[in-house]
Amino acid sequence: MVKYMHNMQRYNVASLIWQGLNKHKGWTRAWRSPPLKDRYEVIVIGAGGHGLATAYYLAKEHGITNVAVLERGWLGGGNIARNTVTVRSNYMRDASIPFYVKSVEMFEGLTDELNFNLMHSKRTMIDVVQTYPKMRELRRRQLTMDIYGSTYRQISEAELRRRVPALTGGGPDARLPVIGGMVHTDAGVNRHDAVAWGYARAIDAMGVDIHQQTAVTQLIRAQDGSIEGVETARGTVRADKVVVAVSGHTTTLTETAGLKLPLRTMNLTAFVSEPVKPLVDVIVNCPDSGFYFSQSDKGEMVIGGAPDMGQSFRRDIKQHVFEDTVTAMLSLFPSFKRLKLMRQWGGHLDIAHDASPIMDQTDVPGLFITAGWWGGYKAIPAGGLTLAHLVATGRPHPLMAPFTLSRFRHLDYVMETGTTTAR
């Protein structure tokens, strides 16, 4: 294991005061812009959450620092910047729950570990339940979660409305009246930029190279069929191991190596309101209606809905998806009609047939993928930890073993219904 971030400038109260006295002229760069070498031990494609986390745990846990992280745009500019920053572990399947419990646990200690303030806030998620089939499903989820120590409990409609005072719709005369709720106390939110920057700063301090504006155009295979490296806009870079961590663009890269994967890409959108005074102090999820939201520290309402189920690589928002989400939201929170929209965006989801992730070495020796994440933000620490284990040792980490490609060959699916707005 490498000496942990031995040359990284530490952030603390003393350094802040000292730099303030010196007009903040003594801060070092958070990460370098080194020359691009011809060869590395490992290439990680994608400087988003999963790519940076994989590089971090390769260096920290396995001492592998001859690593290049290649990013076609700017660091943290992809899906890690296009989400609603919810961290939770209220899933359904035995394979999923321990994985996300581990990830939530890792997030809670990441600020201290990376010496970077992630603004992590353990908010609690409350599910607003409007149908008895959904309540039955969530009660079943609760019983499974109890086995793995993930918190989930049922509350009454009265308790739900007390904890979320803005919930004034969904009365007895509504088309879908509110019948109760479920509370997931482990859930939280944090700052997505800080997660990317914290990991980037740490891996740079351990000797990993980060190359922005370095688009990978093709995967290169050797004569024996194994991976040999990548072709980039800046030339050829070779490595014995290549990790593809590019979210919705996974298939556009793997197909350059002749590899077909059980994935399709969809668009998931979100939008943010103007800042308002505190209205909710929890994450609110409404699975029957198909939307969820939380309020940021700045007062903005951060709102998301169901994905556009059509195949799409777009990064904006479709009007009908936006209207469906707003209509559902106003039926339960009619006072929100006075909110003004500030911005909206879309991100890419490459979804597997069973709505569970794929973390594995592919049929191309030396080529690894992390893909199929429906809400991959919450999985960043555990995803990086387990994939780094596979890359370094050649063996699946116990937490990720159910999510390998072999499940599609043997019909051993992990049919996950624990996605936030899946309908």
C-alpha positions as semicolon CSV with decimal commas, in nm:
position;residue;x (nm);y (nm);z (nm)
1;M;0,000;0,000;0,000
2;V;0,131;0,346;-0,085
3;K;0,202;0,600;0,183
4;Y;-0,138;0,759;0,199
5;M;-0,150;1,102;0,032
6;H;0,184;1,195;0,192
7;N;0,243;1,504;-0,024
8;M;-0,110;1,647;-0,026
9;Q;-0,164;1,990;0,123
10;R;-0,390;1,952;0,425
11;Y;-0,705;2,160;0,462
12;N;-0,789;2,263;0,819
13;V;-0,866;2,569;1,028
14;A;-0,500;2,650;1,085
15;S;-0,414;2,637;0,713
16;L;-0,719;2,848;0,628
17;I;-0,617;3,117;0,877
18;W;-0,254;3,109;0,762
19;Q;-0,346;3,133;0,395
20;G;-0,590;3,413;0,473
21;L;-0,314;3,613;0,635
22;N;-0,109;3,559;0,318
23;K;-0,393;3,665;0,088
24;H;-0,447;3,299;-0,018
25;K;-0,139;3,304;-0,240
26;G;0,022;2,992;-0,092
27;W;-0,229;2,724;-0,188
28;T;-0,092;2,451;-0,413
29;R;-0,285;2,320;-0,714
30;A;-0,542;2,057;-0,623
31;W;-0,410;1,824;-0,894
32;R;-0,144;1,832;-1,163
33;S;-0,166;1,839;-1,541
34;P;0,120;1,595;-1,616
35;P;0,247;1,494;-1,960
36;L;0,063;1,201;-2,118
37;K;0,286;0,894;-2,112
38;D;0,292;0,624;-2,381
39;R;0,217;0,343;-2,136
40;Y;0,054;0,289;-1,797
41;E;-0,023;-0,017;-1,589
42;V;-0,393;0,072;-1,582
43;I;-0,600;0,318;-1,785
44;V;-0,929;0,437;-1,638
45;I;-1,158;0,600;-1,895
46;G;-1,382;0,859;-1,733
47;A;-1,303;1,113;-1,460
48;G;-1,644;1,087;-1,300
49;G;-1,731;0,939;-0,964
50;H;-1,676;0,571;-1,043
51;G;-1,362;0,629;-1,250
52;L;-1,196;0,848;-0,987
53;A;-1,301;0,617;-0,703
54;T;-1,160;0,313;-0,886
55;A;-0,827;0,491;-0,935
56;Y;-0,828;0,599;-0,570
57;Y;-0,876;0,249;-0,429
58;L;-0,629;0,100;-0,678
59;A;-0,369;0,332;-0,528
60;K;-0,479;0,328;-0,165
61;E;-0,568;-0,038;-0,120
62;H;-0,344;-0,209;-0,376
63;G;-0,049;0,025;-0,426
64;I;-0,110;0,057;-0,802
65;T;-0,025;0,416;-0,889
66;N;0,095;0,390;-1,251
67;V;-0,257;0,476;-1,354
68;A;-0,398;0,728;-1,604
69;V;-0,750;0,866;-1,569
70;L;-0,856;0,991;-1,914
71;E;-1,146;1,235;-1,944
72;R;-1,282;1,370;-2,271
73;G;-1,410;1,689;-2,108
74;W;-1,340;1,832;-1,766
75;L;-1,309;1,640;-1,443
76;G;-1,647;1,581;-1,279
77;G;-1,840;1,725;-1,573
78;G;-2,044;1,417;-1,663
79;N;-2,312;1,231;-1,471
80;I;-2,156;1,307;-1,135
81;A;-2,258;1,668;-1,197
82;R;-2,599;1,564;-1,336
83;N;-2,783;1,399;-1,049
84;T;-2,979;1,475;-0,734
85;V;-2,702;1,368;-0,489
86;T;-2,916;1,124;-0,290
87;V;-2,730;0,858;-0,093
88;R;-2,940;0,564;0,033
89;S;-2,953;0,187;0,080
90;N;-3,328;0,110;0,072
91;Y;-3,313;-0,157;-0,197
92;M;-3,501;-0,485;-0,237
93;R;-3,263;-0,765;-0,327
94;D;-3,019;-0,956;-0,107
95;A;-2,739;-0,873;-0,350
96;S;-2,813;-0,500;-0,358
97;I;-2,869;-0,407;0,005
98;P;-2,526;-0,501;0,151
99;F;-2,354;-0,325;-0,138
100;Y;-2,540;0,004;-0,080
101;V;-2,517;-0,025;0,299
102;K;-2,138;-0,037;0,253
103;S;-2,145;0,260;0,016
104;V;-2,356;0,476;0,250
105;E;-2,122;0,386;0,535
106;M;-1,818;0,486;0,327
107;F;-1,976;0,817;0,226
108;E;-2,023;0,911;0,591
109;G;-1,649;0,890;0,657
110;L;-1,526;1,023;0,324
111;T;-1,488;1,388;0,428
112;D;-1,226;1,294;0,689
113;E;-1,062;1,033;0,469
114;L;-1,015;1,266;0,172
115;N;-0,957;1,579;0,381
116;F;-1,218;1,753;0,169
117;N;-1,555;1,882;0,291
118;L;-1,824;1,687;0,104
119;M;-2,099;1,873;0,295
120;H;-2,248;1,533;0,378
121;S;-2,584;1,567;0,551
122;K;-2,768;1,263;0,687
123;R;-3,115;1,386;0,597
124;T;-3,343;1,077;0,612
125;M;-3,561;0,978;0,316
126;I;-3,938;0,957;0,354
127;D;-4,142;0,762;0,099
128;V;-4,493;0,900;0,046
129;V;-4,713;0,595;-0,021
130;Q;-5,043;0,630;-0,211
131;T;-5,143;0,275;-0,301
132;Y;-5,174;-0,046;-0,099
133;P;-4,972;-0,255;-0,349
134;K;-4,684;-0,011;-0,309
135;M;-4,714;-0,021;0,070
136;R;-4,705;-0,401;0,058
137;E;-4,394;-0,390;-0,163
138;L;-4,216;-0,145;0,066
139;R;-4,307;-0,349;0,375
140;R;-4,149;-0,649;0,204
141;R;-3,843;-0,437;0,132
142;Q;-3,832;-0,337;0,499
143;L;-3,819;-0,698;0,613
144;T;-3,533;-0,776;0,376
145;M;-3,343;-0,461;0,475
146;D;-3,373;-0,553;0,843
147;I;-3,159;-0,861;0,776
148;Y;-2,869;-0,642;0,660
149;G;-2,900;-0,363;0,916
150;S;-3,043;-0,098;0,682
151;T;-3,303;0,117;0,852
152;Y;-3,659;0,130;0,717
153;R;-3,985;0,162;0,906
154;Q;-4,348;0,240;0,840
155;I;-4,521;0,557;0,966
156;S;-4,882;0,670;0,963
157;E;-5,031;0,934;0,736
158;A;-5,056;1,171;1,033
159;E;-4,688;1,123;1,120
160;L;-4,594;1,165;0,754
161;R;-4,775;1,498;0,726
162;R;-4,625;1,615;1,056
163;R;-4,273;1,544;0,929
164;V;-4,337;1,695;0,583
165;P;-4,565;1,997;0,649
166;A;-4,555;2,108;0,284
167;L;-4,745;1,789;0,192
168;T;-5,096;1,936;0,174
169;G;-5,230;1,741;-0,127
170;G;-5,328;1,377;-0,154
171;G;-5,632;1,404;0,071
172;P;-5,915;1,147;0,094
173;D;-6,086;1,284;-0,218
174;A;-5,771;1,275;-0,432
175;R;-5,728;1,029;-0,720
176;L;-5,436;0,877;-0,528
177;P;-5,482;0,963;-0,158
178;V;-5,185;0,942;0,077
179;I;-5,216;0,633;0,299
180;G;-4,888;0,639;0,491
181;G;-4,513;0,645;0,454
182;M;-4,181;0,472;0,505
183;V;-3,877;0,629;0,671
184;H;-3,517;0,547;0,574
185;T;-3,298;0,722;0,831
186;D;-2,963;0,626;0,673
187;A;-3,026;0,838;0,362
188;G;-2,840;1,161;0,304
189;V;-2,715;1,414;0,052
190;N;-2,379;1,577;-0,016
191;R;-2,195;1,796;-0,265
192;H;-2,136;1,615;-0,595
193;D;-1,853;1,844;-0,710
194;A;-1,674;1,790;-0,380
195;V;-1,686;1,411;-0,424
196;A;-1,511;1,439;-0,761
197;W;-1,264;1,701;-0,643
198;G;-1,185;1,514;-0,321
199;Y;-1,107;1,190;-0,501
200;A;-0,909;1,371;-0,773
201;R;-0,696;1,556;-0,522
202;A;-0,624;1,233;-0,335
203;I;-0,525;1,025;-0,636
204;D;-0,301;1,300;-0,769
205;A;-0,120;1,309;-0,435
206;M;-0,058;0,933;-0,464
207;G;0,093;0,966;-0,812
208;V;-0,201;0,887;-1,040
209;D;-0,210;1,097;-1,360
210;I;-0,531;1,282;-1,449
211;H;-0,567;1,389;-1,813
212;Q;-0,859;1,615;-1,897
213;Q;-0,958;1,705;-2,253
214;T;-0,829;1,364;-2,362
215;A;-1,110;1,190;-2,547
216;V;-1,077;0,816;-2,600
217;T;-1,191;0,734;-2,953
218;Q;-1,119;0,361;-2,970
219;L;-1,017;0,059;-2,766
220;I;-0,717;-0,125;-2,911
221;R;-0,686;-0,503;-2,903
222;A;-0,368;-0,704;-2,943
223;Q;-0,333;-0,993;-3,189
224;D;-0,427;-1,242;-2,915
225;G;-0,754;-1,054;-2,859
226;S;-0,662;-0,897;-2,525
227;I;-0,674;-0,526;-2,458
228;E;-0,361;-0,338;-2,558
229;G;-0,454;0,023;-2,493
230;V;-0,663;0,310;-2,625
231;E;-0,655;0,557;-2,909
232;T;-0,710;0,914;-2,791
233;A;-0,733;1,257;-2,949
234;R;-0,376;1,306;-2,824
235;G;-0,235;0,977;-2,955
236;T;-0,209;0,612;-2,860
237;V;-0,174;0,513;-2,495
238;R;-0,103;0,151;-2,405
239;A;-0,187;-0,050;-2,094
240;D;-0,244;-0,411;-1,999
241;K;-0,566;-0,321;-1,818
242;V;-0,834;-0,071;-1,920
243;V;-1,137;0,028;-1,713
244;V;-1,441;0,179;-1,890
245;A;-1,629;0,405;-1,647
246;V;-1,818;0,637;-1,880
247;S;-2,181;0,588;-1,777
248;G;-2,423;0,617;-2,069
249;H;-2,148;0,600;-2,331
250;T;-2,023;0,254;-2,229
251;T;-2,147;0,081;-2,544
252;T;-2,007;0,345;-2,778
253;L;-1,660;0,251;-2,654
254;T;-1,695;-0,124;-2,604
255;E;-1,834;-0,166;-2,956
256;T;-1,504;-0,033;-3,095
257;A;-1,350;-0,353;-2,956
258;G;-1,626;-0,568;-3,105
259;L;-1,795;-0,620;-2,769
260;K;-2,174;-0,622;-2,732
261;L;-2,322;-0,563;-2,387
262;P;-2,677;-0,606;-2,247
263;L;-2,723;-0,232;-2,199
264;R;-2,939;0,044;-2,340
265;T;-2,902;0,414;-2,276
266;M;-3,183;0,635;-2,149
267;N;-3,215;0,995;-2,038
268;L;-3,285;1,089;-1,675
269;T;-3,368;1,449;-1,601
270;A;-3,385;1,680;-1,303
271;F;-3,444;2,048;-1,233
272;V;-3,386;2,305;-0,961
273;S;-3,607;2,587;-0,833
274;E;-3,515;2,929;-0,708
275;P;-3,394;2,940;-0,345
276;V;-3,673;2,964;-0,087
277;K;-3,694;2,953;0,291
278;P;-3,666;2,607;0,452
279;L;-3,965;2,391;0,364
280;V;-3,841;2,033;0,404
281;D;-3,548;1,890;0,597
282;V;-3,572;1,537;0,454
283;I;-3,551;1,373;0,112
284;V;-3,906;1,317;-0,012
285;N;-3,973;1,028;-0,251
286;C;-4,314;0,968;-0,406
287;P;-4,287;0,633;-0,588
288;D;-4,655;0,603;-0,683
289;S;-4,654;0,944;-0,850
290;G;-4,300;0,918;-0,991
291;F;-4,100;1,209;-0,848
292;Y;-3,867;1,293;-0,560
293;F;-3,703;1,605;-0,421
294;S;-3,495;1,757;-0,145
295;Q;-3,400;2,110;-0,048
296;S;-3,038;2,214;-0,082
297;D;-2,841;2,414;0,174
298;K;-2,894;2,719;-0,049
299;G;-3,271;2,672;-0,037
300;E;-3,321;2,535;-0,389
301;M;-3,571;2,254;-0,442
302;V;-3,382;1,977;-0,626
303;I;-3,644;1,773;-0,813
304;G;-3,622;1,454;-1,018
305;G;-3,869;1,226;-1,190
306;A;-3,898;0,906;-1,389
307;P;-3,661;0,846;-1,682
308;D;-3,753;0,885;-2,046
309;M;-3,782;0,519;-2,139
310;G;-3,682;0,570;-2,501
311;Q;-3,326;0,506;-2,620
312;S;-3,147;0,839;-2,601
313;F;-2,807;1,001;-2,559
314;R;-2,951;1,351;-2,509
315;R;-2,850;1,566;-2,213
316;D;-3,139;1,808;-2,206
317;I;-3,492;1,753;-2,079
318;K;-3,797;1,647;-2,279
319;Q;-4,098;1,869;-2,226
320;H;-4,343;1,586;-2,162
321;V;-4,113;1,431;-1,898
322;F;-4,087;1,769;-1,726
323;E;-4,464;1,824;-1,740
324;D;-4,541;1,476;-1,604
325;T;-4,307;1,532;-1,310
326;V;-4,441;1,878;-1,230
327;T;-4,804;1,764;-1,259
328;A;-4,742;1,478;-1,016
329;M;-4,554;1,705;-0,775
330;L;-4,824;1,973;-0,769
331;S;-5,091;1,714;-0,693
332;L;-4,921;1,650;-0,357
333;F;-4,743;1,984;-0,303
334;P;-4,976;2,247;-0,458
335;S;-4,791;2,536;-0,293
336;F;-4,492;2,460;-0,516
337;K;-4,677;2,610;-0,815
338;R;-4,536;2,947;-0,711
339;L;-4,176;2,828;-0,745
340;K;-3,972;2,959;-1,037
341;L;-3,749;2,720;-1,228
342;M;-3,378;2,812;-1,232
343;R;-3,220;2,534;-1,438
344;Q;-3,277;2,184;-1,573
345;W;-3,055;1,909;-1,708
346;G;-3,038;1,550;-1,823
347;G;-2,793;1,267;-1,766
348;H;-2,727;0,932;-1,933
349;L;-2,830;0,599;-1,786
350;D;-2,705;0,280;-1,946
351;I;-2,945;0,027;-1,800
352;A;-2,910;-0,352;-1,790
353;H;-3,211;-0,576;-1,838
354;D;-3,254;-0,635;-1,465
355;A;-3,191;-0,272;-1,354
356;S;-2,878;-0,379;-1,163
357;P;-2,520;-0,270;-1,233
358;I;-2,250;-0,460;-1,421
359;M;-1,899;-0,464;-1,272
360;D;-1,677;-0,719;-1,435
361;Q;-1,392;-0,811;-1,665
362;T;-1,538;-0,853;-2,011
363;D;-1,477;-1,122;-2,273
364;V;-1,186;-0,905;-2,389
365;P;-0,902;-0,999;-2,149
366;G;-0,784;-0,695;-1,955
367;L;-1,096;-0,487;-2,031
368;F;-1,313;-0,402;-1,730
369;I;-1,644;-0,216;-1,714
370;T;-1,855;-0,048;-1,450
371;A;-2,192;0,026;-1,605
372;G;-2,567;-0,015;-1,577
373;W;-2,599;0,218;-1,279
374;W;-2,954;0,337;-1,212
375;G;-2,865;0,609;-0,966
376;G;-2,494;0,538;-0,959
377;Y;-2,404;0,840;-0,746
378;K;-2,486;0,663;-0,422
379;A;-2,267;0,369;-0,526
380;I;-1,945;0,563;-0,595
381;P;-1,734;0,460;-0,291
382;A;-1,835;0,093;-0,288
383;G;-1,827;0,077;-0,667
384;G;-1,470;0,206;-0,676
385;L;-1,359;-0,015;-0,389
386;T;-1,495;-0,338;-0,537
387;L;-1,391;-0,274;-0,897
388;A;-1,038;-0,183;-0,787
389;H;-1,026;-0,517;-0,605
390;L;-1,119;-0,700;-0,924
391;V;-0,871;-0,509;-1,139
392;A;-0,587;-0,560;-0,892
393;T;-0,649;-0,923;-0,792
394;G;-0,846;-1,071;-1,080
395;R;-1,112;-1,190;-0,834
396;P;-1,456;-1,035;-0,780
397;H;-1,502;-0,864;-0,445
398;P;-1,772;-1,046;-0,242
399;L;-1,996;-0,738;-0,253
400;M;-1,986;-0,721;-0,634
401;A;-1,989;-1,093;-0,717
402;P;-2,365;-1,098;-0,801
403;F;-2,322;-0,810;-1,048
404;T;-2,087;-0,976;-1,298
405;L;-2,170;-1,043;-1,663
406;S;-2,206;-1,414;-1,598
407;R;-2,555;-1,360;-1,458
408;F;-2,683;-1,291;-1,810
409;R;-2,536;-1,616;-1,939
410;H;-2,703;-1,820;-1,666
411;L;-3,024;-1,613;-1,628
412;D;-2,923;-1,538;-1,270
413;Y;-3,069;-1,188;-1,279
414;V;-3,078;-0,943;-0,989
415;M;-3,423;-0,800;-1,063
416;E;-3,401;-0,478;-0,863
417;T;-3,722;-0,285;-0,789
418;G;-3,550;-0,057;-0,540
419;T;-3,485;0,223;-0,788
420;T;-3,632;0,554;-0,677
421;T;-3,893;0,621;-0,946
422;A;-3,911;0,297;-1,143
423;R;-4,264;0,220;-1,244
